[in-house]
Amino acid sequence: MKQDVILVLDCGATNVRAIAVDRQGKIVARASTTNASDIAAENSAWHQWSLDAILQRFADCCRSLSSRPVGVCCSRYYGDYVRRRWRAGRCAG
């Protein structure tokens, strides 16, 4: 049976996650991997992250999910806010 899900991407300082959530807000699949930083050449106290590496980590996580997303909602908000927008049809599909 086909199941529509929304794909939630989360990039933190230490982990990158991809989570598939159904219309009821239930997590149906998830994947994560570590997000390692590099020490900046300008200052050894600074950390920096490679955008290419982050995008590759997102791609790897997304590939490991079993459900195929039908749309993506980009938001700086999370949880109930994103779920309400999706139910109201305000996320791209």
Phi, psi and omega per residue, in radians:
M1 nan 2.338 3.123
K2 -1.292 2.401 3.136
Q3 -2.236 2.129 3.080
D4 -1.363 2.335 3.119
V5 -2.386 2.813 2.980
I6 -1.874 2.490 -3.134
L7 -1.742 2.128 3.124
V8 -1.867 2.182 3.117
L9 -1.928 2.329 -3.118
D10 -2.281 2.124 3.105
C11 -1.999 1.920 3.082
G12 -1.902 3.075 -3.119
A13 -1.158 -0.506 -3.073
T14 -2.002 -0.313 -3.114
N15 -2.485 2.661 2.992
V16 -2.075 2.328 -3.079
R17 -2.277 2.588 2.942
A18 -2.215 2.228 -3.081
I19 -2.290 2.260 3.063
A20 -1.710 2.198 -3.080
V21 -2.161 2.345 3.110
D22 -1.461 3.110 -3.063
R23 -1.147 -0.318 3.094
Q24 -1.570 -0.012 3.126
G25 1.563 0.115 3.135
K26 -1.439 2.315 3.067
I27 -1.300 2.105 -3.113
V28 -1.807 -0.335 3.083
A29 -2.809 2.619 3.095
R30 -2.644 2.662 3.078
A31 -2.615 2.579 3.105
S32 -2.615 2.803 3.078
T33 -2.624 2.793 -3.138
T34 -1.230 2.649 3.133
N35 -2.120 1.592 -3.081
A36 -1.420 2.518 3.097
S37 -1.845 2.887 3.038
D38 -1.940 2.687 3.056
I39 -1.414 2.293 -3.133
A40 -1.225 2.456 3.133
A41 -1.157 -0.532 -3.092
E42 -1.228 -0.546 -3.060
N43 -2.757 2.138 -3.076
S44 -1.192 -0.206 3.095
A45 -1.505 -0.189 -3.123
W46 -1.611 2.528 3.035
H47 -1.992 2.554 3.083
Q48 -2.402 2.673 -3.113
W49 -2.123 2.396 3.103
S50 -1.383 2.179 3.114
L51 -1.074 -0.734 3.113
D52 -1.040 -0.722 3.132
A53 -1.163 -0.702 3.119
I54 -1.107 -0.799 3.135
L55 -1.095 -0.657 3.091
Q56 -1.142 -0.692 3.107
R57 -1.129 -0.727 3.061
F58 -1.043 -0.799 -3.137
A59 -1.053 -0.758 3.124
D60 -1.072 -0.776 3.126
C61 -1.112 -0.769 -3.112
C62 -1.113 -0.681 3.125
R63 -1.083 -0.532 -3.076
S64 -1.442 -0.142 3.088
L65 -1.371 2.471 -3.084
S66 -1.473 -0.458 -3.141
S67 -1.551 2.527 3.111
R68 -1.684 2.094 -3.135
P69 -1.163 2.578 3.095
V70 -1.822 -0.134 3.135
G71 -2.922 2.915 -3.141
V72 -2.329 2.354 3.068
C73 -2.028 2.028 3.134
C74 -1.655 2.190 -3.081
S75 -2.721 2.607 3.028
R76 -1.517 -0.040 3.101
Y77 -1.693 3.055 -3.077
Y78 -2.610 3.056 3.018
G79 1.088 -2.207 -3.043
D80 -1.057 -0.601 -3.135
Y81 -1.049 -0.868 -3.136
V82 -1.141 -0.747 -3.138
R83 -1.058 -0.755 3.121
R84 -1.116 -0.731 3.131
R85 -1.104 -0.707 -3.116
W86 -1.164 -0.782 3.133
R87 -1.086 -0.574 -3.140
A88 -1.428 -0.014 3.116
G89 1.367 0.402 -3.109
R90 -1.747 0.221 3.028
C91 -1.889 2.606 -3.128
A92 -1.097 2.491 3.132
G93 -2.420 nan nan
